[in-house]
C-alpha cells in the first residue's frame, strides 16, 4: 500500500508541475482534488485486486469507512504532490 501512496505522490507532483498557472491555487486545489478522487478510486481498486487480504491496509477501520479514510488520505497525498510540483515548476522555470 505504501508503494501505491508513493505512486500517488509522484503523479501528484507531475500533475502540479505540468499544470498551467502557477499562482492559481484555488484552481489547483479544485483540479487536483477532482483528479485525486478519481486516481484514489483507481488506486484503491488496484490495491484491492493486488492485496485482497489487506483491504484496510493496516488501519483499525474496516469496511466502507476504512476505504473512505484511505480515499481521503490518497487525495491529500495527491494535493500535497500537486503543490510540490507547482513549487518545483516555479523554481525550475525561473
C-alpha positions as CSV (number, residue, x, y, z in Angstrom):
1,X,0.0,0.0,0.0
2,X,2.9,2.3,0.7
3,X,4.1,1.8,-2.9
4,X,0.7,3.0,-4.2
5,X,0.9,6.1,-1.9
6,X,4.3,6.8,-3.4
7,X,2.9,6.4,-6.9
8,X,0.1,8.8,-6.0
9,X,2.6,11.3,-4.7
10,X,4.7,11.1,-7.9
11,X,1.7,11.5,-10.1
12,X,0.6,14.5,-8.0
13,X,4.0,16.1,-8.4
14,X,3.8,15.6,-12.1
15,X,0.3,17.0,-12.2
16,X,1.4,20.1,-10.3
17,X,4.5,20.5,-12.4
18,X,2.6,20.4,-15.7
19,X,-0.5,22.3,-14.5
20,X,-0.7,25.8,-16.2
21,X,-0.9,28.8,-14.0
22,X,1.5,28.9,-11.0
23,X,-0.5,31.2,-8.7
24,X,-4.0,29.9,-9.3
25,X,-4.1,28.0,-6.1
26,X,-7.9,27.7,-5.9
27,X,-8.0,26.2,-9.4
28,X,-5.0,23.9,-8.5
29,X,-6.8,22.7,-5.4
30,X,-10.0,22.1,-7.2
31,X,-8.4,20.3,-10.2
32,X,-6.1,18.3,-8.0
33,X,-8.9,17.3,-5.7
34,X,-11.1,16.1,-8.6
35,X,-8.2,14.3,-10.2
36,X,-7.1,12.9,-6.8
37,X,-10.5,11.4,-6.1
38,X,-10.5,9.6,-9.5
39,X,-6.9,8.5,-9.1
40,X,-7.6,7.4,-5.5
41,X,-10.5,5.2,-6.6
42,X,-8.4,3.6,-9.2
43,X,-5.6,3.0,-6.7
44,X,-8.0,1.6,-4.1
45,X,-9.4,-0.8,-6.7
46,X,-5.9,-1.7,-7.7
47,X,-4.8,-2.3,-4.1
48,X,-8.0,-4.5,-3.5
49,X,-7.1,-6.5,-6.6
50,X,-3.4,-6.8,-5.7
51,X,-3.7,-7.2,-2.0
52,X,-7.2,-8.7,-1.3
53,X,-6.4,-9.8,2.2
54,X,-5.2,-6.3,3.2
55,X,-8.4,-4.4,2.5
56,X,-7.8,-1.7,5.2
57,X,-4.0,-1.6,4.8
58,X,-3.3,-1.6,8.5
59,X,-6.0,0.8,9.6
60,X,-8.2,-0.2,12.5
61,X,-11.2,0.8,10.4
62,X,-12.9,-1.8,8.4
63,X,-15.3,-1.8,5.5
64,X,-16.6,1.2,3.7
65,X,-15.4,3.6,6.5
66,X,-11.8,2.3,6.1
67,X,-12.0,2.7,2.3
68,X,-13.3,6.2,2.8
69,X,-10.4,7.1,5.1
70,X,-7.9,5.6,2.6
71,X,-9.6,7.6,-0.2
72,X,-9.2,10.8,1.8
73,X,-5.6,10.0,2.6
74,X,-4.8,9.4,-1.1
75,X,-6.5,12.7,-2.1
76,X,-4.5,14.6,0.5
77,X,-1.2,13.0,-0.7
78,X,-2.1,13.9,-4.3
79,X,-2.9,17.5,-3.4
80,X,0.4,17.8,-1.5
81,X,2.2,16.4,-4.5
82,X,0.4,18.9,-6.8
83,X,1.6,21.8,-4.6
84,X,5.2,20.4,-4.5
85,X,5.1,20.0,-8.3
86,X,3.8,23.6,-8.7
87,X,6.6,24.9,-6.5
88,X,9.2,22.9,-8.5
89,X,7.8,24.4,-11.7
90,X,8.2,27.9,-10.2
91,X,11.8,27.2,-9.1
92,X,12.9,25.5,-12.3
93,X,11.2,27.7,-14.9
94,X,12.6,31.0,-13.3
